């Protein structure tokens, strides 16, 4: 109920904002202004670029409009009436034509039913809108909304269309809720993985390389290696075999798999050599199917579990790229499990168990398993056209989750094109939500690749395939962990685990000797032998969020001891190096969260 109230408030605030903008720019053109999570936005085609000062003026005018206590009035109109009302608004006319002729929404997508055409009016402003809205502007509290930012946005999300100006705002039921949200945003800024990634020298993007193509710096490379080591250990214990496949393949493979045409928009365009088209791979599964099918298989071999950290490429739209969370090159914690039907439930739940173990290790306490299903309307277009197998495999997933006592929610029309799946939504320490891992059922591609095994009766039988990625991609996982930990990685994940700090140049040799001893013990360590003062050296180590700082002066050198400063603020003086090594190796070997 509370969510619905906030949606109405935010949607109504978007209309109030549009009124204020159009009063400022009478010749401006309006497009759409929906509520979104935690706020609202409205896109405008204006004669000049907006400034921060404009936002202040717009917000001031909005408060005046809200004070006027204007009713929101809905009127259902015909297409011809709507066209007369919005005769000078070309974007609205385009929307009206879509509603009239094809039943299209504001992004040009087909609607299930042809909708009514309605307008909402308050004060002097009229908008083409389905609603809902509050009854009166007085329900938009003057001290509970704020305009946040200006951004560029393409009309209907298509980069081939004109770029508009988008104003983002937020609105809440009370001033207290607004203040809490703004505080959370400040915390989020401190933890933004893009900011931390640069400060901690983990990754960069470069325009000459290309958008969405991250370059991993040495510190990022270490984190990747540690995550891959974790995955390899758990997968080896679970009976996986590791494979490697090329990053390009012929077009025929993706036609064979069915990814073309279903997935074409998310793939890079092909390269043509010697009359043959090649694609950089967007996923590993077709090649894994080739590996499974490369020899005869017996039921005694199943399940066959093939795992790979393959580098894949997907052409995400420019407007959707977002740091490491949405990229164009990615390394997936990928695997495909080929099973007999009677093995499905055990293997599917085994993957869910892997999720849980990883989440417990990484301190991820809040997560939801989303059971993503097909929609009948999408059969043959968005999904493989086989109602019987959709219903059968969806019931298999549902039964497995129930039998495994795994809480889940069901979501329509979000399945993979080849079968149902479980998507895992997780929340970081600051409450930001991510889709991280996936566990998918594939009933289509084994048939397309004619995959078989010999069953107990000596007959050929087709396996089911489970696609799974418990750690998602390195990119999204590391982006998430940067924000989750605020850059304060546990010792085992920290690129630099120990920094040895000499108080004066006289202890440099001793500091370097300690660093080398730590490296010999498998601990990532460096020595700061610069001429800076000790406090400056400590401050730099703290800025890089190094878990352990070993400080050595004359007293420590004479006694062959160390003084330990820990990132959490604790300190131990005059301890042996051996005592510290034992502590550090214990934390690293257990992948412990504590320092």
VEXROFI-533933 format. One record per residue (C-alpha): residue in one letter; y, z, x. Coordinates in nm, 4 decimals, padded with zeros to 6 digits, always signed. Example, Ala and Ser with C-alpha at 12.3 -4.5 7.8 and 13.67 -1.06 7.14 Angstrom:
BEGIN
- A, -00.4500, +00.7800, +01.2300;
- S, -00.1060, +00.7140, +01.3670;
***
This chain:
BEGIN
- X, +00.0000, +00.0000, +00.0000;
- X, +00.2426, +00.0952, +00.2775;
- X, +00.1710, -00.2323, +00.4584;
- X, +00.2527, -00.4335, +00.1452;
- X, +00.5832, -00.2485, +00.1052;
- X, +00.6782, -00.3247, +00.4668;
- X, +00.5894, -00.6915, +00.4187;
- X, +00.8234, -00.7105, +00.1186;
- X, +01.1021, -00.5361, +00.3089;
- X, +01.0640, -00.7660, +00.6105;
- X, +01.0431, -01.0818, +00.4035;
- X, +01.3541, -00.9793, +00.2132;
- X, +01.5370, -00.8906, +00.5357;
- X, +01.4619, -01.2426, +00.6629;
- X, +01.6410, -01.3868, +00.3592;
- X, +01.9369, -01.1543, +00.4089;
- X, +01.9532, -01.2623, +00.7724;
- X, +01.9422, -01.6296, +00.6718;
- X, +02.2364, -01.5711, +00.4360;
- X, +02.4377, -01.4137, +00.7168;
- X, +02.3545, -01.6987, +00.9565;
- X, +02.4454, -01.9670, +00.7044;
- X, +02.7775, -01.7972, +00.6336;
- X, +02.8463, -01.8131, +01.0079;
- X, +02.7265, -02.1761, +01.0349;
- X, +02.7883, -02.3486, +00.6967;
- X, +02.6583, -02.6812, +00.8342;
- X, +02.3397, -02.5247, +00.9709;
- X, +01.9931, -02.6116, +00.8461;
- X, +01.7341, -02.3530, +00.7444;
- X, +01.3568, -02.3879, +00.7806;
- X, +01.1161, -02.0967, +00.7244;
- X, +01.1464, -01.7190, +00.7519;
- X, +00.8215, -01.5267, +00.7077;
- X, +00.7324, -01.1626, +00.7685;
- X, +00.5116, -01.1057, +01.0723;
- X, +00.3425, -00.8034, +01.2252;
- X, +00.6092, -00.5344, +01.2755;
- X, +00.8937, -00.7628, +01.1759;
- X, +01.0170, -01.1031, +01.0626;
- X, +01.1767, -01.4190, +01.1931;
- X, +01.3694, -01.7188, +01.0649;
- X, +01.4047, -02.0603, +01.2308;
- X, +01.7376, -02.2439, +01.2213;
- X, +01.8759, -02.5813, +01.3245;
- X, +02.2311, -02.4887, +01.4286;
- X, +02.5258, -02.6765, +01.5859;
- X, +02.5280, -02.4513, +01.8946;
- X, +02.3125, -02.2030, +02.0785;
- X, +02.3212, -01.8458, +01.9549;
- X, +02.4369, -01.5621, +02.1814;
- X, +02.3652, -01.1869, +02.1875;
- X, +02.7139, -01.1383, +02.0432;
- X, +02.6141, -01.3573, +01.7490;
- X, +02.3192, -01.1283, +01.6806;
- X, +02.5531, -00.8302, +01.6600;
- X, +02.7787, -01.0132, +01.4147;
- X, +02.4828, -01.1289, +01.2034;
- X, +02.3388, -00.7787, +01.1921;
- X, +02.6774, -00.6353, +01.0891;
- X, +02.7028, -00.8892, +00.8056;
- X, +02.3463, -00.8100, +00.6968;
- X, +02.4408, -00.4445, +00.6511;
- X, +02.7299, -00.5500, +00.4293;
- X, +02.4992, -00.7712, +00.2191;
- X, +02.2434, -00.4937, +00.1829;
- X, +02.5181, -00.2584, +00.0638;
- X, +02.5942, -00.5002, -00.2186;
- X, +02.2665, -00.4027, -00.3933;
- X, +02.1778, -00.7588, -00.4941;
- X, +01.8678, -00.8316, -00.7011;
- X, +01.6055, -01.0774, -00.5738;
- X, +01.5429, -01.3194, -00.8585;
- X, +01.2457, -01.5556, -00.8696;
- X, +01.2583, -01.8867, -01.0566;
- X, +00.9799, -02.1433, -01.0872;
- X, +01.1202, -02.4949, -01.0653;
- X, +00.9967, -02.8522, -01.0680;
- X, +00.9896, -03.0605, -00.7515;
- X, +01.2888, -03.2634, -00.8731;
- X, +01.4901, -02.9475, -00.9447;
- X, +01.4011, -02.8097, -00.6016;
- X, +01.5121, -03.1304, -00.4324;
- X, +01.8520, -03.1089, -00.6059;
- X, +01.8961, -02.7443, -00.5017;
- X, +01.8142, -02.8214, -00.1372;
- X, +01.9639, -03.1698, -00.1219;
- X, +02.1459, -03.0875, +00.2042;
- X, +01.8511, -02.9118, +00.3664;
- X, +01.6134, -03.1729, +00.5195;
- X, +01.3522, -02.9205, +00.6326;
- X, +01.3278, -02.7744, +00.2846;
- X, +01.2982, -03.1243, +00.1378;
- X, +01.0070, -03.1938, +00.3724;
- X, +00.8379, -02.8744, +00.2536;
- X, +00.8955, -02.9641, -00.1096;
- X, +00.7408, -03.3080, -00.0591;
- X, +00.4388, -03.1448, +00.1010;
- X, +00.4003, -02.9042, -00.1897;
- X, +00.4492, -03.1839, -00.4395;
- X, +00.2234, -03.4511, -00.2905;
- X, -00.0421, -03.2866, -00.0791;
- X, -00.0263, -02.9163, -00.1409;
- X, +00.0711, -02.8418, +00.2217;
- X, +00.2001, -02.5131, +00.3598;
- X, +00.5008, -02.4729, +00.5887;
- X, +00.2923, -02.5758, +00.8922;
- X, +00.1553, -02.8899, +00.7268;
- X, -00.1901, -02.7425, +00.6592;
- X, -00.3673, -02.8196, +00.3300;
- X, -00.3571, -02.5468, +00.0675;
- X, -00.6664, -02.4610, -00.1357;
- X, -00.4748, -02.5096, -00.4606;
- X, -00.1595, -02.6971, -00.5442;
- X, +00.0995, -02.4177, -00.5635;
- X, +00.3887, -02.3654, -00.7964;
- X, +00.7308, -02.4327, -00.6522;
- X, +00.9506, -02.1255, -00.6677;
- X, +01.2880, -02.0176, -00.5369;
- X, +01.4309, -01.6727, -00.4712;
- X, +01.7998, -01.5969, -00.5054;
- X, +02.0053, -01.2943, -00.4034;
- X, +02.3837, -01.2788, -00.3820;
- X, +02.4960, -01.6290, -00.2751;
- X, +02.1749, -01.7307, -00.0970;
- X, +01.8887, -01.9349, -00.2436;
- X, +01.5629, -02.0081, -00.0605;
- X, +01.2439, -02.2003, -00.1275;
- X, +00.9863, -01.9216, -00.1200;
- X, +00.6594, -01.7917, -00.2641;
- X, +00.7592, -01.4279, -00.2094;
- X, +00.6967, -01.1405, -00.2377;
- X, +01.0272, -00.9568, -00.2103;
- X, +01.1733, -00.6209, -00.2929;
- X, +01.3533, -00.5971, -00.6239;
- X, +01.6947, -00.5206, -00.4782;
- X, +01.8580, -00.5353, -00.1330;
- X, +01.9189, -00.1600, -00.1545;
- X, +01.5485, -00.1176, -00.0674;
- X, +01.6310, -00.2569, +00.2778;
- X, +01.7642, +00.0568, +00.4473;
- X, +02.0774, -00.0063, +00.6554;
- X, +01.9548, +00.2132, +00.9401;
- X, +01.5948, +00.0879, +00.9348;
- X, +01.6281, -00.2738, +01.0527;
- X, +01.7394, -00.4413, +01.3727;
- X, +01.7685, -00.7956, +01.5085;
- X, +01.5665, -00.8162, +01.8286;
- X, +01.5924, -01.1495, +02.0061;
- X, +01.6551, -01.5248, +02.0039;
- X, +01.3868, -01.7735, +02.1034;
- X, +01.3100, -02.1422, +02.0860;
- X, +01.0510, -02.2710, +01.8382;
- X, +00.9327, -02.6185, +01.7455;
- X, +00.9442, -02.7223, +01.3816;
- X, +00.5982, -02.6616, +01.2347;
- X, +00.4779, -02.5459, +01.5766;
- X, +00.4563, -02.9052, +01.7032;
- X, +00.6114, -02.9626, +02.0446;
- X, +00.6786, -03.3245, +01.9454;
- X, +00.9227, -03.2019, +01.6783;
- X, +01.2765, -03.0776, +01.7249;
- X, +01.3216, -02.7406, +01.8896;
- X, +01.4874, -02.4856, +01.6619;
- X, +01.6427, -02.1436, +01.7220;
- X, +01.4346, -01.8498, +01.6063;
- X, +01.5830, -01.5071, +01.5388;
- X, +01.3377, -01.2199, +01.5462;
- X, +01.4038, -00.8936, +01.3661;
- X, +01.2225, -00.5810, +01.2614;
- X, +01.2506, -00.3733, +00.9443;
- X, +01.0884, -00.0484, +00.8332;
- X, +01.0925, +00.1937, +00.5439;
- X, +01.2902, +00.4577, +00.7349;
- X, +01.5110, +00.5125, +01.0368;
- X, +01.2409, +00.7318, +01.1905;
- X, +00.9840, +00.4507, +01.1733;
- X, +01.2303, +00.2105, +01.3332;
- X, +01.3038, +00.4549, +01.6167;
- X, +00.9325, +00.5110, +01.6773;
- X, +00.8750, +00.1369, +01.6909;
- X, +01.1650, +00.0803, +01.9312;
- X, +01.0297, +00.3593, +02.1537;
- X, +00.6905, +00.1913, +02.1529;
- X, +00.8562, -00.1363, +02.2520;
- X, +01.0236, +00.0337, +02.5490;
- X, +00.6853, +00.1640, +02.6592;
- X, +00.5421, -00.1827, +02.6114;
- X, +00.8142, -00.3324, +02.8349;
- X, +00.7183, -00.0926, +03.1137;
- X, +00.3550, -00.1944, +03.0721;
- X, +00.4093, -00.5678, +03.0209;
- X, +00.1342, -00.7309, +03.2270;
- X, +00.3683, -01.0128, +03.3313;
- X, +00.6131, -00.7642, +03.4826;
- X, +00.3432, -00.5492, +03.6424;
- X, +00.1517, -00.8514, +03.7652;
- X, +00.4521, -00.9613, +03.9677;
- X, +00.5470, -00.6142, +04.0910;
- X, +00.1913, -00.5309, +04.1988;
- X, +00.1388, -00.8768, +04.3520;
- X, -00.1592, -00.9637, +04.1329;
- X, -00.0791, -01.3117, +03.9982;
- X, +00.1977, -01.5677, +03.9684;
- X, +00.2692, -01.8873, +03.7794;
- X, +00.4393, -02.1838, +03.9434;
- X, +00.6126, -02.4714, +03.7641;
- X, +00.4863, -02.7220, +04.0201;
- X, +00.1270, -02.6116, +03.9590;
- X, +00.1710, -02.6177, +03.5817;
- X, +00.2182, -02.3851, +03.2842;
- X, -00.0746, -02.1650, +03.1884;
- X, -00.2452, -02.2107, +03.5272;
- X, -00.2359, -01.8723, +03.7061;
- X, -00.2461, -01.8358, +04.0830;
- X, -00.4320, -01.5205, +04.1807;
- X, -00.2812, -01.3350, +04.4766;
- X, -00.5046, -01.1307, +04.7122;
- X, -00.4675, -00.8167, +04.4988;
- X, -00.5683, -01.0108, +04.1888;
- X, -00.8600, -01.1616, +04.3759;
- X, -00.9906, -00.8117, +04.4501;
- X, -00.9741, -00.7092, +04.0831;
- X, -01.1581, -01.0278, +03.9857;
- X, -01.4286, -00.9557, +04.2441;
- X, -01.4730, -00.6009, +04.1141;
- X, -01.5047, -00.7142, +03.7519;
- X, -01.7492, -00.9864, +03.8482;
- X, -01.9495, -00.7348, +04.0516;
- X, -01.9662, -00.5090, +03.7441;
- X, -02.0818, -00.7980, +03.5263;
- X, -02.3435, -00.9134, +03.7780;
- X, -02.4886, -00.5640, +03.8122;
- X, -02.5166, -00.5087, +03.4371;
- X, -02.6482, -00.8586, +03.3725;
- X, -02.9058, -00.8401, +03.6489;
- X, -03.0300, -00.5117, +03.5036;
- X, -03.0485, -00.6794, +03.1616;
- X, -03.2588, -00.9716, +03.2852;
- X, -03.0010, -01.2487, +03.3172;
- X, -03.0351, -01.5413, +03.5590;
- X, -02.7213, -01.6754, +03.7244;
- X, -02.6404, -02.0474, +03.7229;
- X, -02.3551, -02.2716, +03.8421;
- X, -02.2241, -02.5854, +03.6746;
- X, -01.9521, -02.8433, +03.7619;
- X, -01.5992, -02.8312, +03.6265;
- X, -01.6046, -03.1933, +03.5053;
- X, -01.8536, -03.3983, +03.3111;
- X, -01.8849, -03.7274, +03.1273;
- X, -01.7476, -03.7667, +02.7782;
- X, -02.1016, -03.8284, +02.6522;
- X, -02.1926, -03.4629, +02.7080;
- X, -01.9231, -03.3345, +02.4712;
- X, -02.0024, -03.6001, +02.2102;
- X, -02.3650, -03.4901, +02.2373;
- X, -02.2722, -03.1216, +02.2010;
- X, -02.0431, -03.1861, +01.9040;
- X, -01.7326, -03.0482, +02.0747;
- X, -01.5831, -03.3936, +02.0312;
- X, -01.4247, -03.4317, +01.7837;
- X, -01.4241, -03.0664, +01.6600;
- X, -01.2630, -02.9319, +01.9772;
- X, -01.0696, -03.2366, +02.1027;
- X, -00.7218, -03.0896, +02.0425;
- X, -00.8004, -02.7971, +02.2730;
- X, -00.9321, -03.0170, +02.5547;
- X, -00.7396, -03.1825, +02.8357;
- X, -00.7255, -03.5621, +02.7966;
- X, -01.0002, -03.7541, +02.9735;
- X, -00.9884, -03.9209, +03.3148;
- X, -01.1333, -04.2705, +03.3380;
- X, -01.3184, -04.3808, +03.6501;
- X, -01.5280, -04.6960, +03.6820;
- X, -01.5111, -04.7426, +03.3065;
- X, -01.6470, -04.3937, +03.2343;
- X, -01.4444, -04.1108, +03.0770;
- X, -01.4679, -03.7612, +03.2273;
- X, -01.3368, -03.4326, +03.0873;
- X, -01.2646, -03.1056, +03.2637;
- X, -01.4916, -02.8630, +03.0851;
- X, -01.3475, -02.6344, +02.8170;
- X, -01.6691, -02.4307, +02.8016;
- X, -01.9996, -02.3891, +02.9868;
- X, -02.2437, -02.4070, +02.6971;
- X, -02.3350, -02.7807, +02.6971;
- X, -02.4336, -02.7582, +03.0633;
- X, -02.6334, -02.4416, +03.0052;
- X, -02.8187, -02.6251, +02.7277;
- X, -02.8998, -02.8979, +02.9803;
- X, -03.0380, -02.6355, +03.2188;
- X, -03.2539, -02.4780, +02.9491;
- X, -03.3834, -02.8196, +02.8460;
- X, -03.4509, -02.9370, +03.2012;
- X, -03.8161, -02.8334, +03.1819;
- X, -04.0776, -02.7341, +02.9304;
- X, -04.0528, -02.3768, +02.8027;
- X, -04.3142, -02.1406, +02.6657;
- X, -04.2568, -01.8626, +02.4150;
- X, -04.3678, -01.6307, +02.6966;
- X, -04.0451, -01.7115, +02.8864;
- X, -03.8123, -01.6286, +02.5988;
- X, -03.5566, -01.4865, +02.5825;
- X, -03.3974, -01.6982, +02.8563;
- X, -03.0586, -01.5569, +02.9579;
- X, -02.8323, -01.7870, +03.1621;
- X, -02.5062, -01.6403, +03.2965;
- X, -02.2130, -01.7986, +03.4790;
- X, -01.8583, -01.7194, +03.5817;
- X, -01.7552, -02.0798, +03.5283;
- X, -01.3928, -02.1920, +03.5485;
- X, -01.2952, -02.3669, +03.2243;
- X, -00.9821, -02.5475, +03.1095;
- X, -00.8318, -02.5635, +02.7618;
- X, -00.5092, -02.7315, +02.6618;
- X, -00.3316, -02.4558, +02.4734;
- X, +00.0007, -02.5578, +02.3190;
- X, +00.3028, -02.4792, +02.5350;
- X, +00.4538, -02.2527, +02.2707;
- X, +00.1348, -02.0447, +02.2545;
- X, +00.1030, -01.9713, +02.6281;
- X, +00.1615, -01.6043, +02.7053;
- X, +00.1134, -01.4668, +03.0547;
- X, -00.2556, -01.4064, +03.1232;
- X, -00.3309, -01.3550, +02.7531;
- X, -00.3170, -01.7248, +02.6649;
- X, -00.3741, -01.9600, +02.9585;
- X, -00.5056, -02.3081, +03.0293;
- X, -00.7503, -02.2183, +03.3072;
- X, -00.9884, -01.9277, +03.2678;
- X, -01.2981, -01.7717, +03.4177;
- X, -01.5301, -01.6491, +03.1453;
- X, -01.7876, -01.3714, +03.1622;
- X, -02.0097, -01.6299, +02.9989;
- X, -02.3797, -01.6401, +02.9153;
- X, -02.6171, -01.8089, +02.6738;
- X, -02.9325, -01.6449, +02.5473;
- X, -03.2113, -01.8634, +02.4065;
- X, -03.4329, -01.6675, +02.1682;
- X, -03.7079, -01.6960, +01.9117;
- X, -03.5941, -01.5934, +01.5663;
- X, -03.7914, -01.2671, +01.5797;
- X, -03.6094, -01.1775, +01.9055;
- X, -03.2631, -01.2420, +01.7667;
- X, -03.1735, -00.8958, +01.6379;
- X, -03.2738, -00.7136, +01.9566;
- X, -03.0852, -00.9563, +02.1797;
- X, -02.7770, -00.9672, +01.9567;
- X, -02.7549, -00.5883, +01.9523;
- X, -02.8181, -00.5836, +02.3272;
- X, -02.4961, -00.7790, +02.3701;
- X, -02.3108, -00.5367, +02.1423;
- X, -02.4450, -00.2523, +02.3561;
- X, -02.3027, -00.4271, +02.6653;
- X, -01.9609, -00.4321, +02.4976;
- X, -01.9767, -00.0631, +02.4292;
- X, -02.0823, +00.0275, +02.7823;
- X, -01.8000, -00.1755, +02.9334;
- X, -01.5454, -00.0317, +02.6900;
- X, -01.6561, +00.3241, +02.7637;
- X, -01.6257, +00.2591, +03.1373;
- X, -01.2774, +00.1108, +03.0992;
- X, -01.1497, +00.3814, +02.8646;
- X, -01.1148, +00.1494, +02.5648;
- X, -01.1510, +00.3866, +02.2731;
- X, -01.0230, +00.1814, +01.9805;
- X, -01.1995, -00.1410, +01.8899;
- X, -01.3242, -00.3243, +01.5822;
- X, -01.6129, -00.5701, +01.5496;
- X, -01.4981, -00.8644, +01.3328;
- X, -01.7797, -01.0593, +01.1701;
- X, -01.6286, -01.4088, +01.1515;
- X, -01.7860, -01.6387, +00.8919;
- X, -01.7447, -01.9986, +00.7796;
- X, -01.5735, -02.1280, +00.4679;
- X, -01.7318, -02.3802, +00.2326;
- X, -01.4093, -02.5804, +00.2260;
- X, -01.4343, -02.6352, +00.6027;
- X, -01.7885, -02.7749, +00.6048;
- X, -01.8021, -03.1143, +00.7708;
- X, -01.4454, -03.0755, +00.9014;
- X, -01.4022, -02.7449, +01.0782;
- X, -01.7684, -02.6402, +01.0654;
- X, -02.1104, -02.8032, +01.1004;
- X, -02.2184, -02.9196, +00.7561;
- X, -02.5345, -02.7169, +00.6915;
- X, -02.4941, -02.4575, +00.4154;
- X, -02.8522, -02.3296, +00.4463;
- X, -02.8247, -02.2452, +00.8160;
- X, -02.4783, -02.0941, +00.7741;
- X, -02.6041, -01.8575, +00.5059;
- X, -02.9216, -01.7788, +00.6984;
- X, -02.7535, -01.6997, +01.0331;
- X, -02.4719, -01.5041, +00.8698;
- X, -02.7300, -01.2876, +00.6991;
- X, -02.9106, -01.2429, +01.0330;
- X, -02.5897, -01.1190, +01.1958;
- X, -02.5079, -00.8910, +00.9029;
- X, -02.8587, -00.7413, +00.9018;
- X, -02.8543, -00.6853, +01.2794;
- X, -02.5205, -00.5042, +01.2676;
- X, -02.6310, -00.2856, +00.9751;
- X, -02.9681, -00.2043, +01.1334;
- X, -02.7915, -00.1202, +01.4593;
- X, -02.5455, +00.1124, +01.2792;
- X, -02.2583, -00.0882, +01.4228;
- X, -01.9366, -00.0679, +01.2138;
- X, -01.7864, -00.4093, +01.1400;
- X, -01.5517, -00.5927, +00.9059;
- X, -01.6201, -00.9345, +00.7540;
- X, -01.3614, -01.2114, +00.7870;
- X, -01.3764, -01.5500, +00.6170;
- X, -01.3048, -01.8856, +00.7820;
- X, -01.2933, -01.7715, +01.1465;
- X, -01.6390, -01.8696, +01.2716;
- X, -01.7123, -02.1021, +01.5640;
- X, -01.7822, -02.4581, +01.4500;
- X, -02.1523, -02.4123, +01.5285;
- X, -02.2206, -02.0699, +01.3807;
- X, -02.1036, -01.7179, +01.2857;
- X, -01.9777, -01.4725, +01.5446;
- X, -01.8631, -01.1221, +01.6180;
- X, -01.5135, -01.1106, +01.7695;
- X, -01.4118, -00.7807, +01.9237;
- X, -01.0569, -00.6630, +01.8608;
- X, -00.9412, -00.3931, +02.1016;
- X, -00.6238, -00.1883, +02.1299;
- X, -00.4530, -00.0867, +02.4526;
- X, -00.3093, +00.2561, +02.5244;
- X, +00.0223, +00.1492, +02.3669;
- X, -00.1404, +00.0159, +02.0523;
- X, -00.1226, -00.3559, +02.1316;
- X, -00.4107, -00.5508, +01.9771;
- X, -00.6180, -00.8138, +02.1595;
- X, -00.9182, -01.0318, +02.0822;
- X, -01.1195, -00.9762, +02.3966;
- X, -01.4928, -01.0373, +02.3694;
- X, -01.7192, -01.2510, +02.1559;
- X, -02.0846, -01.2691, +02.0485;
- X, -02.1680, -01.5997, +01.8772;
- X, -02.4709, -01.7484, +01.7052;
- X, -02.5395, -02.1189, +01.7556;
- X, -02.7791, -02.2965, +01.5222;
- X, -02.6314, -02.6436, +01.5791;
- X, -02.6340, -02.7257, +01.9494;
- X, -03.0028, -02.6442, +02.0174;
- X, -03.0839, -02.9116, +01.7588;
- X, -02.8319, -03.1584, +01.9014;
- X, -02.9815, -03.1162, +02.2499;
- X, -03.3366, -03.1179, +02.1142;
- X, -03.4081, -02.7832, +02.2828;
- X, -03.7665, -02.6693, +02.2385;
- X, -04.0235, -02.4170, +02.3441;
- X, -04.3955, -02.4080, +02.2808;
- X, -04.4783, -02.1310, +02.0331;
- X, -04.7933, -01.9181, +02.0117;
- X, -04.9678, -02.1855, +01.8073;
- X, -04.8999, -02.4524, +02.0679;
- X, -04.6354, -02.6262, +01.8550;
- X, -04.2777, -02.7165, +01.9471;
- X, -04.0130, -02.4860, +01.8031;
- X, -03.6350, -02.4808, +01.8358;
- X, -03.4707, -02.1663, +01.9784;
- X, -03.1552, -02.0007, +01.8514;
- X, -02.8743, -01.9648, +02.1035;
- X, -02.6434, -01.6657, +02.1429;
- X, -02.3114, -01.7311, +02.3211;
- X, -02.1626, -01.4095, +02.4602;
- X, -01.8748, -01.2915, +02.6797;
- X, -01.8553, -00.9073, +02.6867;
- X, -01.5666, -00.9044, +02.9359;
- X, -01.4004, -01.2114, +02.7852;
- X, -01.2116, -01.3974, +03.0586;
- X, -01.0817, -01.2539, +03.3853;
- X, -00.7359, -01.3584, +03.2785;
- X, -00.7197, -01.1814, +02.9442;
- X, -00.9184, -00.8793, +03.0654;
- X, -00.6916, -00.8198, +03.3641;
- X, -00.3808, -00.8746, +03.1525;
- X, -00.5143, -00.6193, +02.9058;
- X, -00.6088, -00.3691, +03.1774;
- X, -00.2667, -00.3957, +03.3411;
- X, -00.1065, -00.2863, +03.0143;
- X, -00.3805, -00.0396, +02.9260;
- X, -00.3534, +00.1457, +03.2573;
- X, +00.0175, +00.0690, +03.3091;
- X, -00.0916, -00.0663, +03.6473;
- X, -00.2526, +00.2655, +03.7440;
- X, -00.6024, +00.1261, +03.7908;
- X, -00.8930, +00.3612, +03.8494;
- X, -00.9890, +00.3802, +04.2174;
- X, -01.2749, +00.1314, +04.1941;
- X, -01.0459, -00.1386, +04.0471;
- X, -00.7381, -00.0662, +04.2605;
- X, -00.6690, -00.3496, +04.5048;
- X, -00.5513, -00.0967, +04.7627;
- X, -00.7359, +00.2319, +04.7344;
- X, -00.5821, +00.4253, +05.0244;
- X, -00.2611, +00.3949, +05.2212;
- X, -00.2381, +00.5906, +05.5462;
- X, +00.1179, +00.6972, +05.6239;
- X, +00.2346, +00.8130, +05.9656;
- X, +00.5312, +01.0525, +05.9758;
- X, +00.6604, +00.9136, +06.3077;
- X, +00.5593, +00.6386, +06.5467;
- X, +00.3744, +00.9012, +06.7515;
- X, +00.0965, +00.9125, +06.4904;
- X, +00.0608, +00.5345, +06.4452;
- X, -00.2559, +00.5064, +06.6522;
- X, -00.4149, +00.7966, +06.4630;
- X, -00.3135, +00.6442, +06.1282;
- X, -00.4582, +00.3050, +06.2232;
- X, -00.7811, +00.4726, +06.3434;
- X, -00.8189, +00.6462, +06.0041;
- X, -00.7574, +00.3197, +05.8174;
- X, -01.0288, +00.1464, +06.0210;
- X, -01.2732, +00.4328, +05.9581;
- X, -01.2090, +00.4076, +05.5840;
- X, -01.2663, +00.0315, +05.5885;
- X, -01.5950, +00.0890, +05.7700;
- X, -01.6962, +00.3150, +05.4784;
- X, -01.6260, +00.0341, +05.2314;
- X, -01.2912, +00.1766, +05.1153;
- X, -00.9943, -00.0592, +05.0806;
- X, -00.7304, +00.0956, +05.3073;
- X, -00.4193, +00.0016, +05.5024;
- X, -00.1874, +00.1856, +05.7393;
- X, +00.1904, +00.1840, +05.6962;
- X, +00.3119, +00.1886, +06.0571;
- X, +00.6688, +00.0827, +05.9797;
- X, +00.9704, +00.2642, +06.1158;
- X, +01.0797, +00.3870, +05.7711;
- X, +01.1004, +00.7552, +05.6891;
- X, +00.7916, +00.9203, +05.5438;
- X, +00.9470, +00.9633, +05.1984;
- X, +01.0336, +00.5938, +05.1816;
- X, +00.6757, +00.5048, +05.2764;
- X, +00.5393, +00.7356, +05.0075;
- X, +00.7787, +00.5895, +04.7520;
- X, +00.6630, +00.2357, +04.8336;
- X, +00.2979, +00.3376, +04.7987;
- X, +00.3772, +00.4983, +04.4635;
- X, +00.5542, +00.1824, +04.3456;
- X, +00.2391, -00.0141, +04.4301;
- X, +00.0412, +00.2518, +04.2372;
- X, -00.1946, +00.3263, +04.5270;
- X, -00.4369, +00.6017, +04.4137;
- X, -00.4555, +00.7909, +04.7450;
- X, -00.1945, +00.8429, +05.0159;
- X, -00.3043, +01.0042, +05.3421;
- X, -00.0132, +01.1500, +05.5388;
- X, -00.0590, +01.2309, +05.9067;
- X, +00.1807, +01.4094, +06.1422;
- X, +00.1416, +01.5942, +06.4694;
- X, -00.0373, +01.8903, +06.3076;
- X, -00.2940, +01.6683, +06.1355;
- X, -00.3458, +01.4617, +06.4493;
- X, -00.4054, +01.7678, +06.6699;
- X, -00.6461, +01.9230, +06.4186;
- X, -00.8059, +01.5840, +06.3425;
- X, -00.7359, +01.6412, +05.9759;
- X, -00.5314, +01.4769, +05.7013;
- X, -00.2934, +01.5673, +05.4199;
- X, -00.3784, +01.3990, +05.0896;
- X, -00.1338, +01.2971, +04.8188;
- X, -00.2873, +01.1711, +04.4966;
- X, -00.1188, +00.9335, +04.2537;
- X, -00.1451, +01.1945, +03.9753;
- X, +00.0855, +01.4268, +04.1739;
- X, -00.1749, +01.6638, +04.3177;
- X, -00.1862, +01.7345, +04.6899;
- X, -00.4279, +01.8799, +04.9465;
- X, -00.3254, +01.9708, +05.2991;
- X, -00.5331, +02.0098, +05.6125;
- X, -00.8635, +01.8642, +05.4932;
- X, -01.1165, +01.6686, +05.6927;
- X, -01.1381, +01.2937, +05.6670;
- X, -01.5087, +01.3310, +05.5872;
- X, -01.4279, +01.5471, +05.2854;
- X, -01.1881, +01.2836, +05.1506;
- X, -01.4323, +00.9977, +05.2166;
- X, -01.6989, +01.1802, +05.0161;
- X, -01.4564, +01.2243, +04.7281;
- X, -01.3352, +00.8630, +04.7317;
- X, -01.6831, +00.7104, +04.7617;
- X, -01.8046, +00.9240, +04.4732;
- X, -01.5252, +00.7973, +04.2460;
- X, -01.5787, +00.4367, +04.3536;
- X, -01.9589, +00.4366, +04.3236;
- X, -01.9449, +00.5899, +03.9735;
- X, -01.6535, +00.3670, +03.8723;
- X, -01.4940, +00.6914, +03.7583;
- X, -01.1681, +00.7111, +03.5665;
- X, -01.0606, +01.0336, +03.7377;
- X, -00.8984, +01.0340, +04.0833;
***
